[in-house]
Amino acid sequence: MALTRDTIVTLGNKLAPAAATFGRLRTLLEDPGVELEEIVNLVRLDPALTFHVIRMSNSVLFGLRERNDSLEGAVGRVGFHEIYRLVGLAATHQVCQRDLLTYSLPANRLWENAVATAAAAEVLALPAGCDVGLAYATGLLRTIGRVVIDGAACGHVYPGEAEWPAISEWERRTFGFTAAEVGTILLSHWRFPAELTDAIRCHHQPLSDSQSNVAACVLNLACGVAARFGLDLPGEAGHWVPDAAKLTLAGVSEPDLDVCAERARAHYTALCATVE
């Protein structure tokens, strides 16, 4: 079955609406004059998202003893930067609610990979000179195309790395698009920034474009860090080799990457604890 752009958008719009809200929140926060009320009004459009944001704002990680039961209180107590992170976590958690039969992939593994990749991308963004918030969002959303493909798979199942070592080649042969391309189409439709969508589109081969894509390179290395944690996804391992060209483009060395991996592991643990 070959997918079409219309099918991708239709299937994507059936996912948790919080993912689209996450993109709109980014646009709001780019305005230095944004008011708390504007953020609250956006998040409140999604009752499930509102519930999760309030609950996460009460995490012990924020060091606050008094329980908060309002969205206004949640935004006010954790701040605009953290509310962006919480909305991203909640949105991704909603998207990763079901097992992906097409990929024989449990929902919890998809979720863990997304959070680990986001944590690593956020750490690696600094030496690369990339936007930290966008790098974080890119890590969270980079596999959303797999969720869309799973909704349209019609019984197709990835046969495994022994037959197809590169899962993107199997996706293109089976559906006409790779999961990265599907995610790019959907996130562009939701008006996520071009830097984010281009990074996802190119992250398997960040040096293949005529122009070097630093954000895609950061995402590529972040995926490799997630794999170090044992949280990799099938059919991708061959893409994550940290060769000299990638390290140079991202502004890190092999020893730097080891340090980043340790920081990312601690960051991943903290992010997961926020959701629990």
PyRosetta script that sets phi, psi and omega in degrees:
from pyrosetta import init, pose_from_sequence

init()
pose = pose_from_sequence("MALTRDTIVTLGNKLAPAAATFGRLRTLLEDPGVELEEIVNLVRLDPALTFHVIRMSNSVLFGLRERNDSLEGAVGRVGFHEIYRLVGLAATHQVCQRDLLTYSLPANRLWENAVATAAAAEVLALPAGCDVGLAYATGLLRTIGRVVIDGAACGHVYPGEAEWPAISEWERRTFGFTAAEVGTILLSHWRFPAELTDAIRCHHQPLSDSQSNVAACVLNLACGVAARFGLDLPGEAGHWVPDAAKLTLAGVSEPDLDVCAERARAHYTALCATVE")
pose.set_psi(1, 123.2)
pose.set_omega(1, 177.2)
pose.set_phi(2, -92.1)
pose.set_psi(2, 130.5)
pose.set_omega(2, 176.8)
pose.set_phi(3, -78.2)
pose.set_psi(3, 157.8)
pose.set_omega(3, 170.6)
pose.set_phi(4, -121.3)
pose.set_psi(4, 163.8)
pose.set_omega(4, 178.4)
pose.set_phi(5, -61.0)
pose.set_psi(5, -39.1)
pose.set_omega(5, 179.2)
pose.set_phi(6, -63.7)
pose.set_psi(6, -40.6)
pose.set_omega(6, 178.7)
pose.set_phi(7, -65.1)
pose.set_psi(7, -40.9)
pose.set_omega(7, 179.1)
pose.set_phi(8, -60.3)
pose.set_psi(8, -46.4)
pose.set_omega(8, -179.6)
pose.set_phi(9, -65.8)
pose.set_psi(9, -42.4)
pose.set_omega(9, -179.4)
pose.set_phi(10, -62.2)
pose.set_psi(10, -46.6)
pose.set_omega(10, 179.2)
pose.set_phi(11, -66.8)
pose.set_psi(11, -38.9)
pose.set_omega(11, 179.7)
pose.set_phi(12, -63.9)
pose.set_psi(12, -37.6)
pose.set_omega(12, -179.3)
pose.set_phi(13, -69.9)
pose.set_psi(13, -12.7)
pose.set_omega(13, 176.1)
pose.set_phi(14, -86.8)
pose.set_psi(14, -8.3)
pose.set_omega(14, 177.1)
pose.set_phi(15, -72.5)
pose.set_psi(15, 176.0)
pose.set_omega(15, 178.3)
pose.set_phi(16, -54.3)
pose.set_psi(16, 125.0)
pose.set_omega(16, -178.1)
pose.set_phi(17, -63.4)
pose.set_psi(17, -15.1)
pose.set_omega(17, -179.3)
pose.set_phi(18, -61.3)
pose.set_psi(18, -27.5)
pose.set_omega(18, 179.6)
pose.set_phi(19, -63.6)
pose.set_psi(19, -43.0)
pose.set_omega(19, 177.3)
pose.set_phi(20, -68.1)
pose.set_psi(20, -36.8)
pose.set_omega(20, 177.3)
pose.set_phi(21, -61.1)
pose.set_psi(21, -37.8)
pose.set_omega(21, 178.3)
pose.set_phi(22, -56.7)
pose.set_psi(22, -42.3)
pose.set_omega(22, 178.3)
pose.set_phi(23, -66.7)
pose.set_psi(23, -41.9)
pose.set_omega(23, 179.6)
pose.set_phi(24, -67.1)
pose.set_psi(24, -33.1)
pose.set_omega(24, 178.6)
pose.set_phi(25, -64.2)
pose.set_psi(25, -39.8)
pose.set_omega(25, 177.8)
pose.set_phi(26, -57.4)
pose.set_psi(26, -44.4)
pose.set_omega(26, 179.4)
pose.set_phi(27, -62.1)
pose.set_psi(27, -41.8)
pose.set_omega(27, 178.2)
pose.set_phi(28, -61.0)
pose.set_psi(28, -45.5)
pose.set_omega(28, -173.9)
pose.set_phi(29, -72.5)
pose.set_psi(29, -14.4)
pose.set_omega(29, 175.2)
pose.set_phi(30, -72.2)
pose.set_psi(30, -15.4)
pose.set_omega(30, 177.3)
pose.set_phi(31, -86.6)
pose.set_psi(31, 112.9)
pose.set_omega(31, -178.0)
pose.set_phi(32, -62.6)
pose.set_psi(32, -16.9)
pose.set_omega(32, -179.7)
pose.set_phi(33, -98.0)
pose.set_psi(33, 11.7)
pose.set_omega(33, -176.9)
pose.set_phi(34, -61.6)
pose.set_psi(34, 140.1)
pose.set_omega(34, 180.0)
pose.set_phi(35, -100.4)
pose.set_psi(35, 154.2)
pose.set_omega(35, 178.2)
pose.set_phi(36, -55.6)
pose.set_psi(36, -39.3)
pose.set_omega(36, -177.6)
pose.set_phi(37, -61.2)
pose.set_psi(37, -36.2)
pose.set_omega(37, 179.9)
pose.set_phi(38, -65.5)
pose.set_psi(38, -41.1)
pose.set_omega(38, 178.7)
pose.set_phi(39, -66.4)
pose.set_psi(39, -44.4)
pose.set_omega(39, 179.2)
pose.set_phi(40, -60.3)
pose.set_psi(40, -44.0)
pose.set_omega(40, -178.0)
pose.set_phi(41, -64.4)
pose.set_psi(41, -35.3)
pose.set_omega(41, 178.8)
pose.set_phi(42, -69.1)
pose.set_psi(42, -50.6)
pose.set_omega(42, -177.4)
pose.set_phi(43, -63.9)
pose.set_psi(43, -37.0)
pose.set_omega(43, -175.4)
pose.set_phi(44, -65.6)
pose.set_psi(44, -17.5)
pose.set_omega(44, 177.6)
pose.set_phi(45, -62.1)
pose.set_psi(45, -21.2)
pose.set_omega(45, -179.3)
pose.set_phi(46, -115.9)
pose.set_psi(46, 101.4)
pose.set_omega(46, -176.9)
pose.set_phi(47, -58.6)
pose.set_psi(47, -39.2)
pose.set_omega(47, -179.9)
pose.set_phi(48, -65.2)
pose.set_psi(48, -41.9)
pose.set_omega(48, 178.1)
pose.set_phi(49, -63.7)
pose.set_psi(49, -42.4)
pose.set_omega(49, 178.9)
pose.set_phi(50, -57.9)
pose.set_psi(50, -45.9)
pose.set_omega(50, -180.0)
pose.set_phi(51, -59.3)
pose.set_psi(51, -46.8)
pose.set_omega(51, -176.8)
pose.set_phi(52, -67.6)
pose.set_psi(52, -37.9)
pose.set_omega(52, -179.9)
pose.set_phi(53, -65.9)
pose.set_psi(53, -43.7)
pose.set_omega(53, 178.5)
pose.set_phi(54, -61.8)
pose.set_psi(54, -45.3)
pose.set_omega(54, -178.7)
pose.set_phi(55, -62.8)
pose.set_psi(55, -43.9)
pose.set_omega(55, -178.8)
pose.set_phi(56, -68.6)
pose.set_psi(56, -30.0)
pose.set_omega(56, 179.1)
pose.set_phi(57, -65.8)
pose.set_psi(57, -17.8)
pose.set_omega(57, 178.2)
pose.set_phi(58, -90.6)
pose.set_psi(58, 6.9)
pose.set_omega(58, 178.9)
pose.set_phi(59, -60.1)
pose.set_psi(59, 143.7)
pose.set_omega(59, 178.6)
pose.set_phi(60, -63.3)
pose.set_psi(60, -17.4)
pose.set_omega(60, -179.5)
pose.set_phi(61, -64.0)
pose.set_psi(61, -22.9)
pose.set_omega(61, 179.4)
pose.set_phi(62, -88.1)
pose.set_psi(62, -2.0)
pose.set_omega(62, 172.4)
pose.set_phi(63, 66.3)
pose.set_psi(63, 25.3)
pose.set_omega(63, -178.4)
pose.set_phi(64, -108.1)
pose.set_psi(64, 130.4)
pose.set_omega(64, -173.6)
pose.set_phi(65, -88.0)
pose.set_psi(65, -33.0)
pose.set_omega(65, -178.2)
pose.set_phi(66, -81.9)
pose.set_psi(66, 132.6)
pose.set_omega(66, -178.3)
pose.set_phi(67, -73.8)
pose.set_psi(67, 138.9)
pose.set_omega(67, 177.0)
pose.set_phi(68, -108.9)
pose.set_psi(68, 138.9)
pose.set_omega(68, -178.5)
pose.set_phi(69, -123.8)
pose.set_psi(69, 13.9)
pose.set_omega(69, -179.2)
pose.set_phi(70, -128.4)
pose.set_psi(70, 153.2)
pose.set_omega(70, 178.6)
pose.set_phi(71, -68.5)
pose.set_psi(71, -38.9)
pose.set_omega(71, 177.5)
pose.set_phi(72, -58.5)
pose.set_psi(72, -43.5)
pose.set_omega(72, 179.1)
pose.set_phi(73, -64.6)
pose.set_psi(73, -37.6)
pose.set_omega(73, 179.8)
pose.set_phi(74, -63.0)
pose.set_psi(74, -47.7)
pose.set_omega(74, -179.3)
pose.set_phi(75, -65.7)
pose.set_psi(75, -41.9)
pose.set_omega(75, -177.7)
pose.set_phi(76, -67.0)
pose.set_psi(76, -35.1)
pose.set_omega(76, -173.3)
pose.set_phi(77, -82.9)
pose.set_psi(77, -31.7)
pose.set_omega(77, -176.9)
pose.set_phi(78, -99.8)
pose.set_psi(78, -19.7)
pose.set_omega(78, 178.3)
pose.set_phi(79, 91.4)
pose.set_psi(79, 163.3)
pose.set_omega(79, -174.4)
pose.set_phi(80, -64.6)
pose.set_psi(80, -39.8)
pose.set_omega(80, -178.6)
pose.set_phi(81, -62.7)
pose.set_psi(81, -47.8)
pose.set_omega(81, -178.4)
pose.set_phi(82, -70.5)
pose.set_psi(82, -31.8)
pose.set_omega(82, -179.9)
pose.set_phi(83, -66.7)
pose.set_psi(83, -32.8)
pose.set_omega(83, 175.8)
pose.set_phi(84, -62.5)
pose.set_psi(84, -44.4)
pose.set_omega(84, 178.8)
pose.set_phi(85, -64.4)
pose.set_psi(85, -41.4)
pose.set_omega(85, -179.4)
pose.set_phi(86, -66.4)
pose.set_psi(86, -41.5)
pose.set_omega(86, 177.9)
pose.set_phi(87, -63.4)
pose.set_psi(87, -40.5)
pose.set_omega(87, 177.4)
pose.set_phi(88, -61.9)
pose.set_psi(88, -43.5)
pose.set_omega(88, 177.9)
pose.set_phi(89, -63.3)
pose.set_psi(89, -45.8)
pose.set_omega(89, -178.7)
pose.set_phi(90, -64.3)
pose.set_psi(90, -41.5)
pose.set_omega(90, -179.8)
pose.set_phi(91, -62.9)
pose.set_psi(91, -45.1)
pose.set_omega(91, -179.5)
pose.set_phi(92, -66.4)
pose.set_psi(92, -38.0)
pose.set_omega(92, 178.8)
pose.set_phi(93, -62.2)
pose.set_psi(93, -39.2)
pose.set_omega(93, 177.7)
pose.set_phi(94, -66.6)
pose.set_psi(94, -39.5)
pose.set_omega(94, -179.5)
pose.set_phi(95, -66.8)
pose.set_psi(95, -33.5)
pose.set_omega(95, -175.3)
pose.set_phi(96, -95.8)
pose.set_psi(96, 46.3)
pose.set_omega(96, -176.1)
pose.set_phi(97, -93.2)
pose.set_psi(97, -16.7)
pose.set_omega(97, -176.9)
pose.set_phi(98, -128.6)
pose.set_psi(98, 151.1)
pose.set_omega(98, 176.5)
pose.set_phi(99, -64.5)
pose.set_psi(99, 144.7)
pose.set_omega(99, 177.6)
pose.set_phi(100, -97.3)
pose.set_psi(100, 100.1)
pose.set_omega(100, -176.1)
pose.set_phi(101, -65.2)
pose.set_psi(101, -32.6)
pose.set_omega(101, 179.0)
pose.set_phi(102, -58.8)
pose.set_psi(102, -33.3)
pose.set_omega(102, -176.0)
pose.set_phi(103, -109.2)
pose.set_psi(103, 5.0)
pose.set_omega(103, -174.8)
pose.set_phi(104, 49.4)
pose.set_psi(104, 45.6)
pose.set_omega(104, -170.6)
pose.set_phi(105, -119.1)
pose.set_psi(105, 115.7)
pose.set_omega(105, 177.0)
pose.set_phi(106, -64.5)
pose.set_psi(106, 147.6)
pose.set_omega(106, -178.4)
pose.set_phi(107, -58.7)
pose.set_psi(107, -39.3)
pose.set_omega(107, -177.0)
pose.set_phi(108, -66.7)
pose.set_psi(108, -30.4)
pose.set_omega(108, 177.3)
pose.set_phi(109, -70.5)
pose.set_psi(109, -40.3)
pose.set_omega(109, 177.0)
pose.set_phi(110, -60.5)
pose.set_psi(110, -43.0)
pose.set_omega(110, 179.6)
pose.set_phi(111, -64.4)
pose.set_psi(111, -47.7)
pose.set_omega(111, -179.0)
pose.set_phi(112, -62.6)
pose.set_psi(112, -39.2)
pose.set_omega(112, 178.5)
pose.set_phi(113, -64.6)
pose.set_psi(113, -41.6)
pose.set_omega(113, 179.9)
pose.set_phi(114, -62.1)
pose.set_psi(114, -44.8)
pose.set_omega(114, -177.8)
pose.set_phi(115, -69.9)
pose.set_psi(115, -41.7)
pose.set_omega(115, 178.5)
pose.set_phi(116, -63.4)
pose.set_psi(116, -40.9)
pose.set_omega(116, 179.5)
pose.set_phi(117, -66.8)
pose.set_psi(117, -40.9)
pose.set_omega(117, 178.2)
pose.set_phi(118, -62.7)
pose.set_psi(118, -43.2)
pose.set_omega(118, 179.7)
pose.set_phi(119, -61.8)
pose.set_psi(119, -44.2)
pose.set_omega(119, 180.0)
pose.set_phi(120, -68.1)
pose.set_psi(120, -40.6)
pose.set_omega(120, -179.6)
pose.set_phi(121, -64.1)
pose.set_psi(121, -37.6)
pose.set_omega(121, 179.3)
pose.set_phi(122, -63.9)
pose.set_psi(122, -40.4)
pose.set_omega(122, 179.1)
pose.set_phi(123, -69.5)
pose.set_psi(123, -43.4)
pose.set_omega(123, -176.9)
pose.set_phi(124, -74.1)
pose.set_psi(124, -18.9)
pose.set_omega(124, -178.6)
pose.set_phi(125, -63.8)
pose.set_psi(125, -33.5)
pose.set_omega(125, -175.5)
pose.set_phi(126, -63.2)
pose.set_psi(126, -55.6)
pose.set_omega(126, 179.2)
pose.set_phi(127, -64.9)
pose.set_psi(127, -24.1)
pose.set_omega(127, -179.9)
pose.set_phi(128, -82.2)
pose.set_psi(128, -11.4)
pose.set_omega(128, -178.2)
pose.set_phi(129, 75.3)
pose.set_psi(129, 23.9)
pose.set_omega(129, 179.6)
pose.set_phi(130, -93.7)
pose.set_psi(130, 162.4)
pose.set_omega(130, 175.6)
pose.set_phi(131, -67.3)
pose.set_psi(131, 120.5)
pose.set_omega(131, -174.6)
pose.set_phi(132, -64.9)
pose.set_psi(132, -43.4)
pose.set_omega(132, -179.6)
pose.set_phi(133, -63.2)
pose.set_psi(133, -40.7)
pose.set_omega(133, 178.7)
pose.set_phi(134, -68.3)
pose.set_psi(134, -38.5)
pose.set_omega(134, 178.2)
pose.set_phi(135, -61.6)
pose.set_psi(135, -42.4)
pose.set_omega(135, 177.8)
pose.set_phi(136, -60.2)
pose.set_psi(136, -48.6)
pose.set_omega(136, -179.7)
pose.set_phi(137, -63.8)
pose.set_psi(137, -38.1)
pose.set_omega(137, 179.4)
pose.set_phi(138, -61.9)
pose.set_psi(138, -42.5)
pose.set_omega(138, 177.6)
pose.set_phi(139, -63.0)
pose.set_psi(139, -41.0)
pose.set_omega(139, 179.8)
pose.set_phi(140, -65.5)
pose.set_psi(140, -37.7)
pose.set_omega(140, -168.5)
pose.set_phi(141, -100.7)
pose.set_psi(141, -1.5)
pose.set_omega(141, -169.2)
pose.set_phi(142, -65.5)
pose.set_psi(142, -21.4)
pose.set_omega(142, -179.2)
pose.set_phi(143, -104.3)
pose.set_psi(143, 11.9)
pose.set_omega(143, -178.0)
pose.set_phi(144, -62.2)
pose.set_psi(144, -26.6)
pose.set_omega(144, 177.2)
pose.set_phi(145, -62.4)
pose.set_psi(145, -31.6)
pose.set_omega(145, 177.2)
pose.set_phi(146, -65.1)
pose.set_psi(146, -37.6)
pose.set_omega(146, 179.8)
pose.set_phi(147, -65.0)
pose.set_psi(147, -41.5)
pose.set_omega(147, 178.7)
pose.set_phi(148, -64.6)
pose.set_psi(148, -46.8)
pose.set_omega(148, 179.7)
pose.set_phi(149, -59.6)
pose.set_psi(149, -40.6)
pose.set_omega(149, -179.9)
pose.set_phi(150, -60.7)
pose.set_psi(150, -33.0)
pose.set_omega(150, 179.3)
pose.set_phi(151, -71.9)
pose.set_psi(151, -14.2)
pose.set_omega(151, -177.4)
pose.set_phi(152, -121.2)
pose.set_psi(152, 10.8)
pose.set_omega(152, -168.0)
pose.set_phi(153, -68.9)
pose.set_psi(153, -27.2)
pose.set_omega(153, 178.1)
pose.set_phi(154, 53.5)
pose.set_psi(154, 44.1)
pose.set_omega(154, 174.8)
pose.set_phi(155, 92.3)
pose.set_psi(155, -8.9)
pose.set_omega(155, 177.4)
pose.set_phi(156, -68.8)
pose.set_psi(156, 137.5)
pose.set_omega(156, -179.9)
pose.set_phi(157, -133.0)
pose.set_psi(157, 130.7)
pose.set_omega(157, 176.7)
pose.set_phi(158, -59.4)
pose.set_psi(158, 123.0)
pose.set_omega(158, -172.9)
pose.set_phi(159, -77.6)
pose.set_psi(159, -6.6)
pose.set_omega(159, 176.9)
pose.set_phi(160, 110.5)
pose.set_psi(160, 165.5)
pose.set_omega(160, -173.7)
pose.set_phi(161, -69.1)
pose.set_psi(161, -26.1)
pose.set_omega(161, 179.6)
pose.set_phi(162, -62.9)
pose.set_psi(162, -36.9)
pose.set_omega(162, 179.8)
pose.set_phi(163, -90.6)
pose.set_psi(163, -40.2)
pose.set_omega(163, -179.3)
pose.set_phi(164, -130.0)
pose.set_psi(164, 88.4)
pose.set_omega(164, -178.9)
pose.set_phi(165, -59.6)
pose.set_psi(165, -34.2)
pose.set_omega(165, 178.4)
pose.set_phi(166, -104.8)
pose.set_psi(166, 107.8)
pose.set_omega(166, -174.4)
pose.set_phi(167, -65.4)
pose.set_psi(167, -28.1)
pose.set_omega(167, 179.9)
pose.set_phi(168, -63.4)
pose.set_psi(168, -33.3)
pose.set_omega(168, 178.1)
pose.set_phi(169, -68.1)
pose.set_psi(169, -39.5)
pose.set_omega(169, 176.8)
pose.set_phi(170, -65.3)
pose.set_psi(170, -41.3)
pose.set_omega(170, 179.5)
pose.set_phi(171, -61.0)
pose.set_psi(171, -45.9)
pose.set_omega(171, -179.1)
pose.set_phi(172, -65.0)
pose.set_psi(172, -41.2)
pose.set_omega(172, 179.8)
pose.set_phi(173, -64.9)
pose.set_psi(173, -36.8)
pose.set_omega(173, -174.1)
pose.set_phi(174, -86.3)
pose.set_psi(174, -40.8)
pose.set_omega(174, -171.2)
pose.set_phi(175, -116.9)
pose.set_psi(175, -9.4)
pose.set_omega(175, -178.9)
pose.set_phi(176, 87.9)
pose.set_psi(176, -10.7)
pose.set_omega(176, 178.6)
pose.set_phi(177, -139.2)
pose.set_psi(177, 152.1)
pose.set_omega(177, 167.9)
pose.set_phi(178, -85.2)
pose.set_psi(178, 162.9)
pose.set_omega(178, 177.7)
pose.set_phi(179, -61.5)
pose.set_psi(179, -35.8)
pose.set_omega(179, 178.4)
pose.set_phi(180, -63.6)
pose.set_psi(180, -40.1)
pose.set_omega(180, 178.5)
pose.set_phi(181, -69.0)
pose.set_psi(181, -38.7)
pose.set_omega(181, 177.7)
pose.set_phi(182, -62.4)
pose.set_psi(182, -45.6)
pose.set_omega(182, 178.0)
pose.set_phi(183, -61.7)
pose.set_psi(183, -39.3)
pose.set_omega(183, 178.6)
pose.set_phi(184, -61.8)
pose.set_psi(184, -44.0)
pose.set_omega(184, 179.8)
pose.set_phi(185, -62.0)
pose.set_psi(185, -46.9)
pose.set_omega(185, -177.1)
pose.set_phi(186, -67.7)
pose.set_psi(186, -45.6)
pose.set_omega(186, -178.2)
pose.set_phi(187, -68.5)
pose.set_psi(187, -31.6)
pose.set_omega(187, 173.7)
pose.set_phi(188, -66.1)
pose.set_psi(188, -40.4)
pose.set_omega(188, 176.8)
pose.set_phi(189, -60.3)
pose.set_psi(189, -36.7)
pose.set_omega(189, 178.7)
pose.set_phi(190, -82.5)
pose.set_psi(190, 4.1)
pose.set_omega(190, 174.4)
pose.set_phi(191, 67.1)
pose.set_psi(191, 36.1)
pose.set_omega(191, 168.9)
pose.set_phi(192, -71.0)
pose.set_psi(192, 154.8)
pose.set_omega(192, -177.1)
pose.set_phi(193, -60.1)
pose.set_psi(193, 148.6)
pose.set_omega(193, -179.5)
pose.set_phi(194, -60.8)
pose.set_psi(194, -33.7)
pose.set_omega(194, 179.2)
pose.set_phi(195, -59.6)
pose.set_psi(195, -39.1)
pose.set_omega(195, 179.4)
pose.set_phi(196, -70.9)
pose.set_psi(196, -48.2)
pose.set_omega(196, -176.9)
pose.set_phi(197, -67.5)
pose.set_psi(197, -37.1)
pose.set_omega(197, 177.5)
pose.set_phi(198, -66.1)
pose.set_psi(198, -36.4)
pose.set_omega(198, 178.8)
pose.set_phi(199, -63.6)
pose.set_psi(199, -43.3)
pose.set_omega(199, 179.6)
pose.set_phi(200, -67.1)
pose.set_psi(200, -42.0)
pose.set_omega(200, -178.7)
pose.set_phi(201, -60.5)
pose.set_psi(201, -37.5)
pose.set_omega(201, -171.8)
pose.set_phi(202, -104.0)
pose.set_psi(202, 1.3)
pose.set_omega(202, -165.1)
pose.set_phi(203, -69.7)
pose.set_psi(203, -22.5)
pose.set_omega(203, 176.4)
pose.set_phi(204, -69.8)
pose.set_psi(204, -33.1)
pose.set_omega(204, 179.1)
pose.set_phi(205, -136.2)
pose.set_psi(205, 74.3)
pose.set_omega(205, -171.5)
pose.set_phi(206, -68.6)
pose.set_psi(206, -12.6)
pose.set_omega(206, -178.9)
pose.set_phi(207, -103.1)
pose.set_psi(207, 7.5)
pose.set_omega(207, -173.9)
pose.set_phi(208, -85.6)
pose.set_psi(208, -21.3)
pose.set_omega(208, 179.6)
pose.set_phi(209, -72.9)
pose.set_psi(209, 159.4)
pose.set_omega(209, 177.9)
pose.set_phi(210, -65.3)
pose.set_psi(210, -28.5)
pose.set_omega(210, 176.2)
pose.set_phi(211, -110.6)
pose.set_psi(211, 134.9)
pose.set_omega(211, -179.0)
pose.set_phi(212, -64.2)
pose.set_psi(212, 134.0)
pose.set_omega(212, -178.3)
pose.set_phi(213, -109.0)
pose.set_psi(213, 96.5)
pose.set_omega(213, -175.6)
pose.set_phi(214, -64.8)
pose.set_psi(214, -42.6)
pose.set_omega(214, -179.0)
pose.set_phi(215, -62.9)
pose.set_psi(215, -37.3)
pose.set_omega(215, 177.3)
pose.set_phi(216, -67.7)
pose.set_psi(216, -36.2)
pose.set_omega(216, 178.5)
pose.set_phi(217, -66.3)
pose.set_psi(217, -42.5)
pose.set_omega(217, 176.3)
pose.set_phi(218, -60.0)
pose.set_psi(218, -44.3)
pose.set_omega(218, 179.1)
pose.set_phi(219, -64.3)
pose.set_psi(219, -39.9)
pose.set_omega(219, 178.3)
pose.set_phi(220, -60.3)
pose.set_psi(220, -48.6)
pose.set_omega(220, 179.9)
pose.set_phi(221, -66.1)
pose.set_psi(221, -34.9)
pose.set_omega(221, 178.0)
pose.set_phi(222, -64.4)
pose.set_psi(222, -38.4)
pose.set_omega(222, 176.2)
pose.set_phi(223, -62.8)
pose.set_psi(223, -38.1)
pose.set_omega(223, 177.0)
pose.set_phi(224, -65.1)
pose.set_psi(224, -36.5)
pose.set_omega(224, 176.6)
pose.set_phi(225, -65.4)
pose.set_psi(225, -43.4)
pose.set_omega(225, 177.3)
pose.set_phi(226, -59.1)
pose.set_psi(226, -36.8)
pose.set_omega(226, 177.8)
pose.set_phi(227, -65.3)
pose.set_psi(227, -34.3)
pose.set_omega(227, 176.7)
pose.set_phi(228, -61.6)
pose.set_psi(228, -29.9)
pose.set_omega(228, 179.2)
pose.set_phi(229, -78.4)
pose.set_psi(229, -3.6)
pose.set_omega(229, -174.5)
pose.set_phi(230, 80.3)
pose.set_psi(230, 19.9)
pose.set_omega(230, -177.2)
pose.set_phi(231, -112.9)
pose.set_psi(231, 28.2)
pose.set_omega(231, 179.7)
pose.set_phi(232, -74.4)
pose.set_psi(232, 167.2)
pose.set_omega(232, 176.9)
pose.set_phi(233, -112.0)
pose.set_psi(233, 152.3)
pose.set_omega(233, -176.3)
pose.set_phi(234, -65.1)
pose.set_psi(234, 145.4)
pose.set_omega(234, 172.9)
pose.set_phi(235, 82.1)
pose.set_psi(235, 15.4)
pose.set_omega(235, -176.9)
pose.set_phi(236, -125.5)
pose.set_psi(236, -11.3)
pose.set_omega(236, -169.5)
pose.set_phi(237, -53.8)
pose.set_psi(237, -35.6)
pose.set_omega(237, -178.0)
pose.set_phi(238, -65.2)
pose.set_psi(238, -16.1)
pose.set_omega(238, -178.1)
pose.set_phi(239, -85.9)
pose.set_psi(239, -14.9)
pose.set_omega(239, -166.9)
pose.set_phi(240, -100.2)
pose.set_psi(240, 16.8)
pose.set_omega(240, 179.0)
pose.set_phi(241, -66.5)
pose.set_psi(241, 121.8)
pose.set_omega(241, -176.5)
pose.set_phi(242, -83.4)
pose.set_psi(242, 72.0)
pose.set_omega(242, -177.5)
pose.set_phi(243, -73.5)
pose.set_psi(243, 170.7)
pose.set_omega(243, -172.8)
pose.set_phi(244, -60.9)
pose.set_psi(244, -37.8)
pose.set_omega(244, -178.0)
pose.set_phi(245, -64.8)
pose.set_psi(245, -41.5)
pose.set_omega(245, 178.2)
pose.set_phi(246, -65.6)
pose.set_psi(246, -45.1)
pose.set_omega(246, -179.0)
pose.set_phi(247, -61.7)
pose.set_psi(247, -41.6)
pose.set_omega(247, 179.3)
pose.set_phi(248, -63.5)
pose.set_psi(248, -44.9)
pose.set_omega(248, -179.1)
pose.set_phi(249, -62.9)
pose.set_psi(249, -36.4)
pose.set_omega(249, -178.7)
pose.set_phi(250, -85.3)
pose.set_psi(250, -5.8)
pose.set_omega(250, 176.7)
pose.set_phi(251, 75.2)
pose.set_psi(251, 29.2)
pose.set_omega(251, 178.8)
pose.set_phi(252, -133.7)
pose.set_psi(252, 159.9)
pose.set_omega(252, 174.6)
pose.set_phi(253, -108.4)
pose.set_psi(253, 174.9)
pose.set_omega(253, 176.5)
pose.set_phi(254, -57.9)
pose.set_psi(254, -47.7)
pose.set_omega(254, 177.5)
pose.set_phi(255, -61.8)
pose.set_psi(255, -39.0)
pose.set_omega(255, 177.1)
pose.set_phi(256, -59.5)
pose.set_psi(256, -39.8)
pose.set_omega(256, -178.3)
pose.set_phi(257, -64.2)
pose.set_psi(257, -36.1)
pose.set_omega(257, 177.0)
pose.set_phi(258, -64.0)
pose.set_psi(258, -42.4)
pose.set_omega(258, 178.2)
pose.set_phi(259, -64.6)
pose.set_psi(259, -43.3)
pose.set_omega(259, 178.4)
pose.set_phi(260, -60.1)
pose.set_psi(260, -38.7)
pose.set_omega(260, -179.5)
pose.set_phi(261, -63.2)
pose.set_psi(261, -41.1)
pose.set_omega(261, 179.0)
pose.set_phi(262, -66.0)
pose.set_psi(262, -42.0)
pose.set_omega(262, 178.0)
pose.set_phi(263, -65.2)
pose.set_psi(263, -39.9)
pose.set_omega(263, -179.5)
pose.set_phi(264, -65.7)
pose.set_psi(264, -36.5)
pose.set_omega(264, 178.9)
pose.set_phi(265, -61.7)
pose.set_psi(265, -44.8)
pose.set_omega(265, 178.5)
pose.set_phi(266, -64.8)
pose.set_psi(266, -39.0)
pose.set_omega(266, 179.8)
pose.set_phi(267, -66.0)
pose.set_psi(267, -41.9)
pose.set_omega(267, 178.2)
pose.set_phi(268, -60.2)
pose.set_psi(268, -44.8)
pose.set_omega(268, 179.8)
pose.set_phi(269, -60.2)
pose.set_psi(269, -42.1)
pose.set_omega(269, 179.5)
pose.set_phi(270, -66.2)
pose.set_psi(270, -41.2)
pose.set_omega(270, 179.5)
pose.set_phi(271, -63.2)
pose.set_psi(271, -43.8)
pose.set_omega(271, 179.8)
pose.set_phi(272, -63.4)
pose.set_psi(272, -38.5)
pose.set_omega(272, 179.7)
pose.set_phi(273, -64.8)
pose.set_psi(273, -29.0)
pose.set_omega(273, 179.0)
pose.set_phi(274, -64.2)
pose.set_psi(274, -35.2)
pose.set_omega(274, -175.7)
pose.set_phi(275, -83.3)
pose.set_psi(275, -28.8)
pose.set_omega(275, -176.0)
pose.set_phi(276, -66.4)
pose.dump_pdb("model.pdb")
